[in-house]
Every structure is written in C-alpha cells, then in structure tokens.
Amino acid sequence: MTIPHWSEPTHVIQILRYIEQGSIGFLWVSGTSPAVSLPELARARELLASESLFLVVNDGYPTETTDLADFVLPCACGVSGRARTRTSAAPCTCRTRLPTRRMGFTGKSGRPIPARDNYEYAFEAWKECSRGRPCDYCGLGYDLLRERGGMQWSVTEEAPDGTERLYTDAVFNTGHDYCETYGHDLATGGAVTTQAHTAARADGRVHGSKSCRGRRRRRTLTARTPCG
C-alpha cells in the first residue's frame, strides 16, 4: 500500500543491476525510452526483454522500448518538452481527457486524483510548477504553441518569444541555493553533499569535479537538469 522512500531515487543503471540480480521483477517506464538512451545498449535491451521482468511502458508513440514491453499503455500527449529546450503541442485530434481518471486513483479523502481530468488543467499546473526554474513555461499556451509549431523555453513575460540559447551570459545554475541536486563524484559515484558544493564556491560557474584530473579531462555541470 505504501512504497518506502528513505533515500535518494535509485539511478537507472542501478535499477538494471537489480533486474539482473532478480530483486526487481516489475518495471513501469514512463516518458523515456531506455532501450535507446542508456549506455551499454545491448545489455540494457537484454535485461528489459528478460523473462524475469514484467515491463510496462506508457508512451504516445511506438518506440524501441514499447517493442520490448509486456504491456503497453498508449497515452495522448498534450504538450511535450524535450531536453533540447523545444516544447511542442500535440495535434488537435488528441483526447481532451486524462486517462488516469480511468484507473480510479483517489486520495485519502476519496476525491479523485488528479482533481480535474483535462490536459489544460495539468498544463497550467506544470506552468506554475516551472515558475522561476530553468525551464520556465509561464508564458506558454496552447494557442501560442500551435501558432508557432513549438517554442524554446524559457517562455516568460521577459522572453515572450522563447529563449533560443541558454547561458549566453555565462552564468550557470550552480548556486548552492538554486540547485536541486549537486551531482555525483565521477570517481566514486557518491553524491556531492550540500556542504561540499557550497565549499566549492561554484557561484554561477561551470563546476568541474576534482576527480576529473588526469589524461581524459572532463567537466560536469552540477546544476539542476534543464528539464526540471
């Protein structure tokens, strides 16, 4: 009845390890296609297709991951956003009601979840949730999206036509009071703590991990992901 959550969310690579070990036998994939996006694709696809795993996928389009699924939940897409900052509206022929109502989800009071069953309500809620974050959608609307055929966030009163390029002022979302996560150490995989990130004084700069020093010098941006 209750899914325990005592720590950071499990990384997708660790989820694959649990599938391989047999401790995960059911996986529900939503809004992504791991059969395309993950490293070591041959291994990932083999695990997703394994007989020991029951794979459920909901998506608005057929993908390589739906091809591996045991059960597919087709969903209508009202508005879709991508990590490349492009947001698009679905065709006008898509359903206007949220399919989640059909599953009968209710809160402790017995009221249905979500409170309303149309995409406009969900989109307005997401716009408010995004306010002030890197992907601010506050200035977006269905009519504008359909007129433009898609727009690049952020779309706000200050940028009503969208934002073609991010970080043109060379100020990044690395302030300790703005980040939602501080990344992971590239050598150990351990999460960077609030104290460690604050001590590093990123302060709007791209922050390189100390573990990057060596022959293959890499840099990682410890900031909230663009889509969040």
N, C-alpha and C positions, 0 to 999 in steps of 0.2 A: 504493500500500500504506500510505503514511503521509500524513496530512493535516497540512501545516505549520501551526504556530500560534506566530507570533513577536510578536504584538501583542494589543491588546485585541480582544474579539469584534466583528465587523462589525455596525454598527447596522442595523436592518431597513430604514430609509429608504435607507441606502447600498446595501443589497442590491438594492433596487428600481432604483437608478441603474445598478448593474452589469447587471441584467437588461435595462434599457433600452439600455445600451451593447453588449450582446451578449456580455459576458465571463462571465455566469452563464447556463447553459442547462439546469441541473437544480436543482430546489429541493425539499427534503423538509420539510414543515410538520408539526409535532407539538405537540399541546397548546395550540393557539391558533387563532384564525380571523382572519387578516389582512384578509380581504375584508369584515370588519365593523369591526375595531378600528383600522385605520390612518387617518391623515389623508389628504385628497385621494383619497377612496374611488374615484371614477370612474377616476382614473389608475392606482391600485393594482390595481383589478379588471381593467383593460385589460392591464396588464403580466402579471398572474397567468394571464390567459387567452390570452396571445400564443402564436402557433405556434412561436416560437423557444425557448419554455420548456417543459420537461417537468416537470409539477408532481405530486408525490406527497404525499398527505395521509393521516395516520392519526388517526382520531378515533372516539369511541364513539357519535357521533350525526351525522346528516346536518346540514351547515352550508352557509352561502353559499360557504365555501372548498372544501368537498368537491364542490360543484356545478361548480366551475371546474377540478377536478383531472383529470389524465390517468389517474391510477391511485390508487385509494382502498384503504387498508389498514384495515379495521374492527377495532377493538380493544375488549376488555372493560375496563371501568373499575372497579377495586376500590374505591378511595377517591379522591374528587376534592375538591380545595381551590380556593377562589376568592379573589381579591384583596379581596373584601369580608368576609373573615375567616370565611366559612362553609365547613365541611367536611362532606361527606355520604358515606354508604356506598352502593355500588351495590346493586341488587336481588339477592336470594339466588340468582336464576337465572343469574347471570353465570358465565362459565367460572372454574374454580379454578386453571388453569394459565396461565403466562405464555406468550404467543405467540412471544416472542423465541427460545425454545428451538428452534422450528421452523426458524429461519433459520440455525441451525448455527454461531452465534458461539462462538469458542473463544479462550482466551488463548495465550500463547507456549508454555505447558506442555502445551497440548492439552486442558485442562479446559474444560468448557462455561461460557459466560457468559450469564446470571448463574449463580452456583453452585447455586442452588435454583430450582425452576420454579413456585413458588406465590406468590400475592399477599400472603399473610400474611408471608412472608419479606421481600418488598420493602417492605411497610408497616412492619415492625419496623425495617428498616434506615433508612427515612426518618425514623422517630420518633427514632432515635438521632442521625441527622444534624442534626435540628432542635433538639436539646437546647441550651438556653441562648440560642437565637436568637429574634427577634420572634415567629415562628410556631411556638412550641414545642408539639409534638404528644405529648410523652412520656406524658401521662395518658390518651391516646385508645386505644380498642379497638373492634373490630367490633361486639361486643355492645352497648357503650355508644352507639355511633353509630346502630345500628338501633333501639335503645330510645328514643333522643331524636329520631331523624329528622334528625340533623345537629347539629353544635355549632360554636361560635365559638372559634377559637383566640385566645390560647394556652390549652391544657388541661394543667395540671400538678398536682403534689401540692398546691401552694398555691392553685390555682384548678381544682378537680376538676369544676366545673360549667361551665367555659369562661369566656371573657372577653368581656363584652358590648361594652365600649368600650375602645379603646386610648388611651394617653397622657392619662389622666384626671389624672395628677399633673403634667402639663405638662413632663415630662422625655422628650425625644425621643432616638432612636438616632443621635445625631450625634457622639458621642465619637470622636476620631480612632483610638482603639484598639479600637473596636467596629464601625465601618463597614467594609463590604467594598468599596464604591466611594464616591467623593466627588463624583459628579455632573459636569456639564459647564457651562462658561461659556455663558450664554444668548445672548451676542452673537457669539462666535467659534465655539462648538461644541467648543472644545478641552477635554480632560479636566482637571479640577481635580487638582492633584498632592497627594500626602500633605503636603508641606511647606506648601503654600498653605492647605490645610484646617486643619492644625494651627495655623498662624499666625492664622487667623480666629477661633480660640477659640470654636467653636460650643458645646462642652461641654454637650450635652443640650438646647440651644435650637434652635428652627427657624432655619435659617441662610439669609438672603437673599443672592442674588448681587448684586455691585456693578453688574453690567450691567443690573439691573432698574430703575435710577433713570431716571425720565422720566415721560411722560404716563401710560402704562399700567404702573402699578406692580404687579409680580408677585413672588411669593416661591416659592422652590423648596426642598424639603427634601432636603438632601444626606445621606441615610442609606440604609442597606441597604433594599431594597424589602421590603414586608411579607411577600410570599410566600417570601422567601429567609431 
